[in-house]
Amino acid sequence: MNKHETDGKSMGTAGLGQSDAAANAAKPSGSNCGQAKVLLVDDQPLVRQGMKYIIGAQHDLVVAGEAGSGPEAVAAALDKHPDLILMDVQMPEFNGIEAARRILAEQPNCKIVILTTFDTEEYVFEGIRAGAIGYLLKDTEPEELLAAVRAALRGEVIFRTALAAKLIGQALQRQAEEAARAAAANPPASPEAVSGNVQPAGRERTADPQGEVPELLQPFTARELEVLQQMAYGLRNEEIAAKLFVSESTVKTHVHRILQKFDVQDRTQAVVYAIRSGMVQ
């Protein structure tokens, strides 16, 4: 089944089970005051129609507009000033990842959730790099989609695909291997040029385009950064312990402190923040 067939099936039928009258009845009458504005971006009208039906039935959400290509997405975002964008990846002219970069350069407070058919490491990793706050597949159930939208509006990181954490780790590991090969082929002229992207304790971090990377009350220790790097590769606690020649209980302690310093609840959120701030390779 090709992309267009899959997209139409997943989102075009997602709202079935409610009548149009029921959907309209669920919306508050009068102004849109207090409703979060959502921009729908997909090159398939049927997919946009399905998302519009789901979003439009909610009392706290309103569809601010639609777009079917990268340039249209940027133009609509600058015109409508949405609170959140549901962004397809594969679109004409330039893709949703590039559209996200351009939009967030102008509107850094906008929340962007990548919504696509493809669960691949390139999209997950590049989506994070571009500043997306979430990544969901188009076959996500309507209830889960709405829960993710509301969580993203609260500023929570939403990477709930089955392979997201694993794919992030694979992408980072591949990037590190490519960097190592490039460094071996082109040795630097000075020691300063070989410094990596892993942030030492106390180093100033790169600003996140969405402003979602929390300020650390305490810097990471060198060992915590080592553990964080291995977490980004998708390793479990026992695997990290074996790699770093420490006990598993020691790793658990470091992981706990990393989550505390980032003020997050799970490893995936910590890795997302680490990627955005350039703390891992």
MOSUL-V694137 format. One record per pair of residues at least 12 apart in sequence whose ideal C-beta (glycine too) atoms are under 10 Angstrom apart, sorted by sequence separation. I is the first residue (numbers start at 1). J is the second residue. If there is no record, write none. Layout:
i:I j:J
i:I j:J
This chain:
i:40 j:52
i:51 j:63
i:64 j:76
i:65 j:77
i:73 j:85
i:87 j:99
i:100 j:112
i:114 j:126
i:123 j:135
i:136 j:148
i:148 j:160
i:228 j:240
i:236 j:248
i:237 j:249
i:239 j:251
i:240 j:252
i:255 j:267
i:258 j:270
i:261 j:273
i:262 j:274
i:38 j:51
i:64 j:77
i:67 j:80
i:87 j:100
i:99 j:112
i:100 j:113
i:114 j:127
i:135 j:148
i:136 j:149
i:147 j:160
i:183 j:196
i:227 j:240
i:230 j:243
i:237 j:250
i:238 j:251
i:241 j:254
i:258 j:271
i:38 j:52
i:40 j:54
i:52 j:66
i:65 j:79
i:66 j:80
i:73 j:87
i:85 j:99
i:100 j:114
i:113 j:127
i:114 j:128
i:134 j:148
i:144 j:158
i:202 j:216
i:205 j:219
i:226 j:240
i:227 j:241
i:230 j:244
i:237 j:251
i:238 j:252
i:240 j:254
i:40 j:55
i:48 j:63
i:51 j:66
i:64 j:79
i:65 j:80
i:73 j:88
i:85 j:100
i:97 j:112
i:112 j:127
i:133 j:148
i:134 j:149
i:201 j:216
i:229 j:244
i:236 j:251
i:237 j:252
i:240 j:255
i:255 j:270
i:258 j:273
i:262 j:277
i:38 j:54
i:40 j:56
i:64 j:80
i:87 j:103
i:96 j:112
i:114 j:130
i:119 j:135
i:136 j:152
i:144 j:160
i:180 j:196
i:202 j:218
i:203 j:219
i:227 j:243
i:235 j:251
i:258 j:274
i:38 j:55
i:49 j:66
i:63 j:80
i:64 j:81
i:65 j:82
i:70 j:87
i:97 j:114
i:115 j:132
i:119 j:136
i:134 j:151
i:179 j:196
i:201 j:218
i:202 j:219
i:203 j:220
i:226 j:243
i:227 j:244
i:237 j:254
i:262 j:279
i:38 j:56
i:48 j:66
i:64 j:82
i:67 j:85
i:70 j:88
i:73 j:91
i:85 j:103
i:96 j:114
i:112 j:130
i:114 j:132
i:119 j:137
i:133 j:151
i:134 j:152
i:179 j:197
i:201 j:219
i:202 j:220
i:226 j:244
i:237 j:255
i:36 j:55
i:48 j:67
i:63 j:82
i:64 j:83
i:69 j:88
i:72 j:91
i:85 j:104
i:96 j:115
i:97 j:116
i:112 j:131
i:113 j:132
i:114 j:133
i:115 j:134
i:116 j:135
i:118 j:137
i:133 j:152
i:200 j:219
i:201 j:220
i:227 j:246
i:38 j:58
i:48 j:68
i:62 j:82
i:64 j:84
i:65 j:85
i:67 j:87
i:68 j:88
i:71 j:91
i:72 j:92
i:73 j:93
i:74 j:94
i:96 j:116
i:111 j:131
i:112 j:132
i:113 j:133
i:114 j:134
i:115 j:135
i:116 j:136
i:117 j:137
i:118 j:138
i:119 j:139
i:132 j:152
i:133 j:153
i:140 j:160
i:176 j:196
i:199 j:219
i:200 j:220
i:201 j:221
i:226 j:246
i:231 j:251
i:45 j:66
i:47 j:68
i:62 j:83
i:64 j:85
i:67 j:88
i:70 j:91
i:71 j:92
i:72 j:93
i:73 j:94
i:82 j:103
i:95 j:116
i:110 j:131
i:111 j:132
i:112 j:133
i:113 j:134
i:114 j:135
i:115 j:136
i:116 j:137
i:117 j:138
i:140 j:161
i:176 j:197
i:199 j:220
i:200 j:221
i:201 j:222
i:223 j:244
i:230 j:251
i:36 j:58
i:61 j:83
i:69 j:91
i:70 j:92
i:71 j:93
i:73 j:95
i:77 j:99
i:85 j:107
i:111 j:133
i:112 j:134
i:113 j:135
i:114 j:136
i:115 j:137
i:116 j:138
i:117 j:139
i:133 j:155
i:134 j:156
i:135 j:157
i:136 j:158
i:175 j:197
i:176 j:198
i:198 j:220
i:200 j:222
i:201 j:223
i:203 j:225
i:35 j:58
i:38 j:61
i:40 j:63
i:45 j:68
i:61 j:84
i:63 j:86
i:68 j:91
i:69 j:92
i:70 j:93
i:71 j:94
i:73 j:96
i:76 j:99
i:77 j:100
i:108 j:131
i:110 j:133
i:111 j:134
i:112 j:135
i:113 j:136
i:114 j:137
i:115 j:138
i:133 j:156
i:134 j:157
i:135 j:158
i:136 j:159
i:137 j:160
i:201 j:224
i:223 j:246
i:227 j:250
i:231 j:254
i:35 j:59
i:36 j:60
i:37 j:61
i:38 j:62
i:39 j:63
i:40 j:64
i:41 j:65
i:42 j:66
i:43 j:67
i:44 j:68
i:67 j:91
i:68 j:92
i:69 j:93
i:70 j:94
i:74 j:98
i:75 j:99
i:78 j:102
i:133 j:157
i:134 j:158
i:135 j:159
i:136 j:160
i:137 j:161
i:198 j:222
i:201 j:225
i:227 j:251
i:230 j:254
i:231 j:255
i:34 j:59
i:35 j:60
i:36 j:61
i:37 j:62
i:38 j:63
i:39 j:64
i:40 j:65
i:41 j:66
i:42 j:67
i:43 j:68
i:69 j:94
i:70 j:95
i:73 j:98
i:74 j:99
i:77 j:102
i:78 j:103
i:81 j:106
i:82 j:107
i:85 j:110
i:86 j:111
i:87 j:112
i:89 j:114
i:97 j:122
i:101 j:126
i:115 j:140
i:132 j:157
i:133 j:158
i:134 j:159
i:135 j:160
i:136 j:161
i:137 j:162
i:200 j:225
i:227 j:252
i:230 j:255
i:34 j:60
i:35 j:61
i:36 j:62
i:37 j:63
i:38 j:64
i:39 j:65
i:40 j:66
i:41 j:67
i:42 j:68
i:43 j:69
i:69 j:95
i:70 j:96
i:73 j:99
i:74 j:100
i:77 j:103
i:81 j:107
i:83 j:109
i:84 j:110
i:85 j:111
i:86 j:112
i:87 j:113
i:88 j:114
i:89 j:115
i:90 j:116
i:97 j:123
i:100 j:126
i:104 j:130
i:105 j:131
i:132 j:158
i:133 j:159
i:134 j:160
i:135 j:161
i:137 j:163
i:199 j:225
i:227 j:253
i:228 j:254
i:35 j:62
i:37 j:64
i:38 j:65
i:39 j:66
i:40 j:67
i:41 j:68
i:42 j:69
i:43 j:70
i:69 j:96
i:70 j:97
i:71 j:98
i:72 j:99
i:73 j:100
i:74 j:101
i:76 j:103
i:77 j:104
i:83 j:110
i:84 j:111
i:85 j:112
i:86 j:113
i:87 j:114
i:88 j:115
i:89 j:116
i:90 j:117
i:96 j:123
i:100 j:127
i:103 j:130
i:104 j:131
i:132 j:159
i:134 j:161
i:137 j:164
i:198 j:225
i:223 j:250
i:227 j:254
i:228 j:255
i:231 j:258
i:34 j:62
i:35 j:63
i:36 j:64
i:37 j:65
i:39 j:67
i:40 j:68
i:41 j:69
i:70 j:98
i:71 j:99
i:74 j:102
i:75 j:103
i:78 j:106
i:81 j:109
i:82 j:110
i:83 j:111
i:84 j:112
i:85 j:113
i:86 j:114
i:87 j:115
i:88 j:116
i:89 j:117
i:90 j:118
i:95 j:123
i:97 j:125
i:98 j:126
i:101 j:129
i:102 j:130
i:103 j:131
i:104 j:132
i:136 j:164
i:198 j:226
i:223 j:251
i:226 j:254
i:227 j:255
i:231 j:259
i:11 j:40
i:23 j:52
i:27 j:56
i:32 j:61
i:35 j:64
i:41 j:70
i:43 j:72
i:55 j:84
i:67 j:96
i:70 j:99
i:73 j:102
i:74 j:103
i:77 j:106
i:78 j:107
i:81 j:110
i:82 j:111
i:84 j:113
i:85 j:114
i:86 j:115
i:87 j:116
i:88 j:117
i:89 j:118
i:97 j:126
i:100 j:129
i:101 j:130
i:104 j:133
i:128 j:157
i:135 j:164
i:199 j:228
i:224 j:253
i:225 j:254
i:23 j:53
i:26 j:56
i:27 j:57
i:28 j:58
i:32 j:62
i:43 j:73
i:69 j:99
i:70 j:100
i:73 j:103
i:77 j:107
i:82 j:112
i:85 j:115
i:96 j:126
i:97 j:127
i:100 j:130
i:101 j:131
i:115 j:145
i:134 j:164
i:198 j:228
i:223 j:253
i:224 j:254
i:227 j:257
i:228 j:258
i:237 j:267
i:11 j:42
i:23 j:54
i:26 j:57
i:27 j:58
i:28 j:59
i:31 j:62
i:32 j:63
i:41 j:72
i:42 j:73
i:55 j:86
i:71 j:102
i:74 j:105
i:89 j:120
i:95 j:126
i:96 j:127
i:99 j:130
i:100 j:131
i:101 j:132
i:128 j:159
i:198 j:229
i:223 j:254
i:224 j:255
i:227 j:258
i:236 j:267
i:12 j:44
i:23 j:55
i:24 j:56
i:25 j:57
i:26 j:58
i:27 j:59
i:28 j:60
i:32 j:64
i:41 j:73
i:54 j:86
i:67 j:99
i:70 j:102
i:74 j:106
i:97 j:129
i:98 j:130
i:100 j:132
i:113 j:145
i:127 j:159
i:135 j:167
i:197 j:229
i:11 j:44
i:12 j:45
i:13 j:46
i:14 j:47
i:20 j:53
i:23 j:56
i:24 j:57
i:26 j:59
i:27 j:60
i:40 j:73
i:41 j:74
i:70 j:103
i:74 j:107
i:77 j:110
i:89 j:122
i:90 j:123
i:97 j:130
i:100 j:133
i:115 j:148
i:135 j:168
i:196 j:229
i:221 j:254
i:224 j:257
i:225 j:258
i:228 j:261
i:234 j:267
i:12 j:46
i:15 j:49
i:16 j:50
i:23 j:57
i:27 j:61
i:28 j:62
i:39 j:73
i:89 j:123
i:96 j:130
i:97 j:131
i:115 j:149
i:198 j:232
i:220 j:254
i:223 j:257
i:224 j:258
i:228 j:262
i:7 j:42
i:11 j:46
i:12 j:47
i:15 j:50
i:18 j:53
i:22 j:57
i:23 j:58
i:27 j:62
i:41 j:76
i:51 j:86
i:77 j:112
i:95 j:130
i:97 j:132
i:113 j:148
i:124 j:159
i:232 j:267
i:7 j:43
i:8 j:44
i:11 j:47
i:12 j:48
i:14 j:50
i:15 j:51
i:18 j:54
i:20 j:56
i:40 j:76
i:41 j:77
i:96 j:132
i:113 j:149
i:128 j:164
i:221 j:257
i:231 j:267
i:7 j:44
i:8 j:45
i:9 j:46
i:10 j:47
i:11 j:48
i:12 j:49
i:13 j:50
i:14 j:51
i:15 j:52
i:16 j:53
i:20 j:57
i:39 j:76
i:51 j:88
i:89 j:126
i:124 j:161
i:127 j:164
i:220 j:257
i:221 j:258
i:224 j:261
i:231 j:268
i:234 j:271
i:6 j:44
i:8 j:46
i:9 j:47
i:11 j:49
i:12 j:50
i:15 j:53
i:39 j:77
i:48 j:86
i:89 j:127
i:111 j:149
i:113 j:151
i:123 j:161
i:220 j:258
i:232 j:270
i:233 j:271
i:4 j:43
i:5 j:44
i:7 j:46
i:8 j:47
i:11 j:50
i:12 j:51
i:14 j:53
i:15 j:54
i:18 j:57
i:47 j:86
i:73 j:112
i:113 j:152
i:124 j:163
i:125 j:164
i:218 j:257
i:228 j:267
i:231 j:270
i:232 j:271
i:3 j:43
i:4 j:44
i:7 j:47
i:10 j:50
i:11 j:51
i:13 j:53
i:14 j:54
i:15 j:55
i:39 j:79
i:48 j:88
i:87 j:127
i:111 j:151
i:112 j:152
i:113 j:153
i:124 j:164
i:128 j:168
i:221 j:261
i:231 j:271
i:232 j:272
i:3 j:44
i:6 j:47
i:8 j:49
i:9 j:50
i:11 j:52
i:12 j:53
i:15 j:56
i:39 j:80
i:41 j:82
i:47 j:88
i:111 j:152
i:120 j:161
i:124 j:165
i:220 j:261
i:4 j:46
i:8 j:50
i:11 j:53
i:15 j:57
i:38 j:80
i:39 j:81
i:40 j:82
i:111 j:153
i:119 j:161
i:121 j:163
i:124 j:166
i:125 j:167
i:129 j:171
i:218 j:260
i:219 j:261
i:220 j:262
i:228 j:270
i:229 j:271
i:232 j:274
i:4 j:47
i:7 j:50
i:11 j:54
i:37 j:80
i:39 j:82
i:87 j:130
i:111 j:154
i:118 j:161
i:119 j:162
i:120 j:163
i:121 j:164
i:124 j:167
i:125 j:168
i:128 j:171
i:217 j:260
i:218 j:261
i:228 j:271
i:231 j:274
i:232 j:275
i:37 j:81
i:38 j:82
i:39 j:83
i:41 j:85
i:42 j:86
i:44 j:88
i:111 j:155
i:114 j:158
i:119 j:163
i:123 j:167
i:124 j:168
i:125 j:169
i:217 j:261
i:37 j:82
i:38 j:83
i:39 j:84
i:40 j:85
i:41 j:86
i:42 j:87
i:43 j:88
i:87 j:132
i:111 j:156
i:113 j:158
i:114 j:159
i:116 j:161
i:119 j:164
i:121 j:166
i:122 j:167
i:125 j:170
i:126 j:171
i:216 j:261
i:228 j:273
i:229 j:274
i:36 j:82
i:37 j:83
i:38 j:84
i:39 j:85
i:40 j:86
i:41 j:87
i:42 j:88
i:43 j:89
i:44 j:90
i:89 j:135
i:109 j:155
i:113 j:159
i:121 j:167
i:124 j:170
i:125 j:171
i:216 j:262
i:217 j:263
i:228 j:274
i:36 j:83
i:37 j:84
i:38 j:85
i:39 j:86
i:40 j:87
i:41 j:88
i:42 j:89
i:43 j:90
i:44 j:91
i:85 j:132
i:87 j:134
i:111 j:158
i:114 j:161
i:120 j:167
i:121 j:168
i:124 j:171
i:125 j:172
i:214 j:261
i:216 j:263
i:232 j:279
i:233 j:280
i:35 j:83
i:36 j:84
i:37 j:85
i:38 j:86
i:39 j:87
i:40 j:88
i:41 j:89
i:42 j:90
i:43 j:91
i:85 j:133
i:86 j:134
i:87 j:135
i:119 j:167
i:121 j:169
i:123 j:171
i:214 j:262
i:215 j:263
i:232 j:280
i:233 j:281
i:42 j:91
i:43 j:92
i:84 j:133
i:121 j:170
i:122 j:171
i:125 j:174
i:213 j:262
i:214 j:263
i:225 j:274
i:231 j:280
i:232 j:281
i:41 j:91
i:43 j:93
i:84 j:134
i:86 j:136
i:88 j:138
i:120 j:170
i:121 j:171
i:125 j:175
i:214 j:264
i:229 j:279
i:230 j:280
i:120 j:171
i:121 j:172
i:228 j:279
i:229 j:280
i:43 j:95
i:86 j:138
i:121 j:173
i:122 j:174
i:228 j:280
i:229 j:281
i:43 j:96
i:121 j:174
i:157 j:210
i:176 j:229
i:42 j:96
i:121 j:175
i:220 j:274
i:225 j:279
i:41 j:96
i:155 j:210
i:157 j:212
i:214 j:269
i:225 j:280
i:155 j:211
i:156 j:212
i:173 j:229
i:176 j:232
i:155 j:212
i:172 j:229
i:176 j:233
i:212 j:269
i:216 j:273
i:41 j:99
i:41 j:100
i:86 j:145
i:172 j:231
i:173 j:232
i:213 j:272
i:214 j:273
i:220 j:279
i:172 j:232
i:173 j:233
i:212 j:272
i:213 j:273
i:169 j:230
i:171 j:232
i:172 j:233
i:173 j:234
i:212 j:273
i:213 j:274
i:216 j:277
i:41 j:103
i:86 j:148
i:169 j:231
i:171 j:233
i:172 j:234
i:173 j:235
i:213 j:275
i:86 j:149
i:168 j:231
i:169 j:232
i:170 j:233
i:171 j:234
i:213 j:276
i:214 j:277
i:216 j:279
i:39 j:103
i:51 j:115
i:168 j:232
i:169 j:233
i:170 j:234
i:208 j:272
i:212 j:276
i:213 j:277
i:84 j:149
i:168 j:233
i:169 j:234
i:208 j:273
i:212 j:277
i:213 j:278
i:83 j:149
i:84 j:150
i:86 j:152
i:165 j:231
i:168 j:234
i:169 j:235
i:210 j:276
i:213 j:279
i:85 j:152
i:165 j:232
i:166 j:233
i:167 j:234
i:208 j:275
i:209 j:276
i:47 j:115
i:84 j:152
i:166 j:234
i:205 j:273
i:208 j:276
i:83 j:152
i:84 j:153
i:165 j:234
i:205 j:274
i:207 j:276
i:208 j:277
i:47 j:117
i:83 j:153
i:206 j:276
i:207 j:277
i:208 j:278
i:39 j:110
i:41 j:112
i:163 j:234
i:205 j:276
i:206 j:277
i:207 j:278
i:205 j:277
i:206 j:278
i:37 j:110
i:38 j:111
i:39 j:112
i:42 j:115
i:204 j:277
i:205 j:278
i:206 j:279
i:41 j:115
i:42 j:116
i:205 j:279
i:11 j:86
i:36 j:111
i:38 j:113
i:40 j:115
i:199 j:274
i:203 j:278
i:198 j:274
i:203 j:279
i:11 j:88
i:131 j:208
i:132 j:209
i:133 j:210
i:131 j:209
i:132 j:210
i:199 j:277
i:130 j:209
i:131 j:210
i:133 j:212
i:199 j:278
i:200 j:279
i:128 j:208
i:129 j:209
i:130 j:210
i:131 j:211
i:198 j:278
i:199 j:279
i:7 j:88
i:131 j:212
i:197 j:278
i:198 j:279
i:199 j:280
i:197 j:279
i:198 j:280
i:7 j:90
i:197 j:280
i:198 j:281
i:196 j:280
i:197 j:281
i:3 j:88
i:57 j:142
i:61 j:146
i:196 j:281
i:3 j:89
i:4 j:90
i:60 j:146
i:3 j:90
i:51 j:138
i:55 j:142
i:50 j:138
i:54 j:142
i:58 j:146
i:61 j:149
i:53 j:142
i:54 j:143
i:57 j:146
i:60 j:149
i:61 j:150
i:55 j:145
i:60 j:150
i:47 j:138
i:51 j:142
i:54 j:145
i:55 j:146
i:58 j:149
i:50 j:142
i:54 j:146
i:58 j:150
i:61 j:153
i:60 j:153
i:44 j:138
i:51 j:145
i:55 j:149
i:54 j:149
i:42 j:138
i:112 j:209
i:51 j:149
i:112 j:210
i:108 j:207
i:110 j:209
i:111 j:210
i:172 j:271
i:108 j:208
i:110 j:210
i:168 j:268
i:108 j:209
i:109 j:210
i:111 j:212
i:165 j:266
i:180 j:281
i:108 j:210
i:109 j:211
i:165 j:267
i:169 j:271
i:172 j:274
i:179 j:281
i:107 j:210
i:108 j:211
i:165 j:268
i:168 j:271
i:172 j:275
i:11 j:115
i:104 j:208
i:105 j:209
i:108 j:212
i:164 j:268
i:168 j:272
i:171 j:275
i:176 j:280
i:177 j:281
i:10 j:115
i:104 j:209
i:175 j:280
i:176 j:281
i:11 j:117
i:103 j:209
i:104 j:210
i:165 j:271
i:168 j:274
i:175 j:281
i:10 j:117
i:104 j:211
i:157 j:264
i:159 j:266
i:164 j:271
i:165 j:272
i:168 j:275
i:7 j:115
i:9 j:117
i:101 j:209
i:156 j:264
i:160 j:268
i:164 j:272
i:172 j:280
i:173 j:281
i:7 j:116
i:100 j:209
i:156 j:265
i:157 j:266
i:159 j:268
i:172 j:281
i:7 j:117
i:100 j:210
i:158 j:268
i:159 j:269
i:6 j:117
i:38 j:149
i:157 j:268
i:158 j:269
i:5 j:117
i:6 j:118
i:157 j:269
i:159 j:271
i:168 j:280
i:3 j:116
i:4 j:117
i:36 j:149
i:156 j:269
i:157 j:270
i:159 j:272
i:3 j:117
i:36 j:150
i:157 j:271
i:158 j:272
i:2 j:117
i:3 j:118
i:38 j:153
i:157 j:272
i:1 j:117
i:36 j:152
i:157 j:273
i:36 j:153
i:157 j:276
i:14 j:138
i:18 j:142
i:14 j:139
i:17 j:142
i:12 j:138
i:14 j:140
i:16 j:142
i:10 j:137
i:11 j:138
i:14 j:141
i:15 j:142
i:10 j:138
i:11 j:139
i:14 j:142
i:9 j:138
i:10 j:139
i:11 j:140
i:8 j:138
i:9 j:139
i:10 j:140
i:6 j:137
i:7 j:138
i:11 j:142
i:14 j:145
i:6 j:138
i:7 j:139
i:6 j:139
i:11 j:145
i:3 j:138
i:135 j:272
i:134 j:272
i:133 j:272
i:132 j:272
i:128 j:271
i:128 j:272
i:127 j:272
i:128 j:273
i:131 j:276
i:128 j:274
i:129 j:275
i:130 j:276
i:128 j:275
i:129 j:276
i:124 j:272
i:128 j:276
i:125 j:275
